[in-house]
Amino acid sequence: MKIKTVSSGIFIVIGGILLSMTLTRILLNPLIEQISWFNNSGSFGIALFLLLYIILGILVIPASFHKYLSGIIFGFSLGVLIAWIGSMLAAIIPFLLAKRWLKPYAEKLLEKNPKLIGIEKAIVTDKWKTVALTRVSLVIPYGILNYAFGATDINLKDYLIGNTAMILPAIMYAWWGSQTRVIAGAIETGERGSSYTISLIISLGLTIWLIYRGHEISKRFENLEAQ
């Protein structure tokens, strides 16, 4: 079962990379100039991009593509920083909403999502470490987690500390996004140099590792609930 799950994750990753390259060539290239407005507009563009990130978090919309766009628009270094800050902000607001006004909704999310089974028990002993583990996982949904943690006993301090681990998926998606133009150019011209190969290997390797870790983390929470 474990091998089957990991193999499925690898297949999804490879398919995701190929799909992203295809979409980049067909759809994103014509739009690069338009979405570059965020970068060309300086601080205002960055602030608006972060605002959109927060809205996605509140609406429980997956933020992975937004991280990916961070790399495309702002490049790797700045893209990582923006993706990380954005994911932190988009995690804090739903968490506070769940703590104050939306706890019944958060509790339903916690109960209905099998990947979150046992998370409340883990919070009791590991606190911020539990948050950190879930944030390096690509298996456990980011948007649902933001509200679900609000239904647990985790305090804001531990929640913030644990959320810093989101730097890992931010690095992965921003790198993938920053290499999009390189990959698309290689496909277009047929010149597949070292940058093309390295970008594929790094993106694929890091994503497979995160999926594998996500599977292990989910199993850990399920085992906690069974105890």
Summary of the structure (lengths in Angstrom):
residues: 227
radius of gyration: 18.2
end to end distance: 21.0
largest distance: 56.7
contacts: 762
relative contact order: 0.15
helix: 86%
strand: 0%
